Structures are given as structure tokens and as C-alpha cells.
Amino acid sequence: MNVGCIPKKLMHFTALAGEMKKDQIACGWQVDEKASHDWKAMVKGVQGHITSLNWGYKGQLMDKEIKYYNKLASIVDAHTIEVFQF
């Protein structure tokens, strides 16, 4: 969850929101065209969202009494997962 499509989609949405300023103005919205983007605030928001998703998934696993390993792993075959020790 920490890398991949969810963080990418959130950052893409942020970029689209910035590009929409001119469209919003054309639709009658009062928008400050000179407003700047706060990279640190965006990163904090993305990380906060990912953290909440991760906790939600961990909670669901705990509710079902499924053991969770915070490790890098690889699927070896249909019945085997290799967990890497670092």
C-alpha cells in the first residue's frame, strides 16, 4: 500500500486539481490563479491516507485472526510464500 497505484492516484488527483483552476474560473468559480502548491502538505496528506488504509487492513486481518508479517515476501507456488529476512 505504501507504494504503487494509491499514492500515484492521489498525486495525480492533486495535479489535476491544480490544472482545473482555469476551468473553474470559466464555470464562474472565484479562484485565486496565483495560489501556490504546498508539496509538504500534499505529502503529509498522502502519507496520512496511506497510514489510515494500512491500519484498516491490519485491523481487518486481526479481526479474522490472520497472522500479519511486516516483511518483504515472494509467492513461490500456489501453496508457498517465501518471507525474506533482513
GIWO-V153999 format. One record per residue. N is the residue number from 1. PHI is phi in whole degrees, 0 to 359 (* if undefined). PSI is psi in whole degrees, -180 to 180 (NA if undefined). Layout:
BEGIN
n=N phi=PHI psi=PSI
n=N phi=PHI psi=PSI
END
This chain:
BEGIN
n=1 phi=* psi=-25
n=2 phi=288 psi=-26
n=3 phi=230 psi=159
n=4 phi=113 psi=-147
n=5 phi=289 psi=-36
n=6 phi=295 psi=-53
n=7 phi=300 psi=-38
n=8 phi=298 psi=-43
n=9 phi=294 psi=-39
n=10 phi=296 psi=-41
n=11 phi=291 psi=-37
n=12 phi=297 psi=-44
n=13 phi=301 psi=-42
n=14 phi=300 psi=-44
n=15 phi=296 psi=-44
n=16 phi=297 psi=-40
n=17 phi=299 psi=-40
n=18 phi=294 psi=-39
n=19 phi=289 psi=-18
n=20 phi=281 psi=-5
n=21 phi=306 psi=-48
n=22 phi=295 psi=-38
n=23 phi=294 psi=-39
n=24 phi=297 psi=-43
n=25 phi=299 psi=-43
n=26 phi=297 psi=-24
n=27 phi=266 psi=6
n=28 phi=99 psi=0
n=29 phi=285 psi=145
n=30 phi=271 psi=105
n=31 phi=235 psi=137
n=32 phi=278 psi=103
n=33 phi=295 psi=-21
n=34 phi=266 psi=3
n=35 phi=300 psi=139
n=36 phi=261 psi=165
n=37 phi=261 psi=136
n=38 phi=256 psi=99
n=39 phi=302 psi=-44
n=40 phi=298 psi=-39
n=41 phi=293 psi=-39
n=42 phi=296 psi=-46
n=43 phi=299 psi=-43
n=44 phi=299 psi=-43
n=45 phi=295 psi=-44
n=46 phi=297 psi=-47
n=47 phi=296 psi=-38
n=48 phi=296 psi=-41
n=49 phi=295 psi=-45
n=50 phi=296 psi=-42
n=51 phi=300 psi=-44
n=52 phi=294 psi=-38
n=53 phi=296 psi=-46
n=54 phi=301 psi=-45
n=55 phi=296 psi=-39
n=56 phi=298 psi=-44
n=57 phi=295 psi=-42
n=58 phi=297 psi=-40
n=59 phi=298 psi=-41
n=60 phi=296 psi=-40
n=61 phi=296 psi=-43
n=62 phi=297 psi=-41
n=63 phi=301 psi=-33
n=64 phi=265 psi=7
n=65 phi=56 psi=41
n=66 phi=262 psi=128
n=67 phi=289 psi=133
n=68 phi=247 psi=131
n=69 phi=245 psi=122
n=70 phi=273 psi=70
n=71 phi=222 psi=161
n=72 phi=279 psi=135
n=73 phi=217 psi=167
n=74 phi=221 psi=141
n=75 phi=278 psi=120
n=76 phi=273 psi=-49
n=77 phi=205 psi=-170
n=78 phi=298 psi=-18
n=79 phi=234 psi=9
n=80 phi=225 psi=132
n=81 phi=239 psi=129
n=82 phi=263 psi=121
n=83 phi=260 psi=128
n=84 phi=270 psi=136
n=85 phi=259 psi=127
n=86 phi=242 psi=NA
END
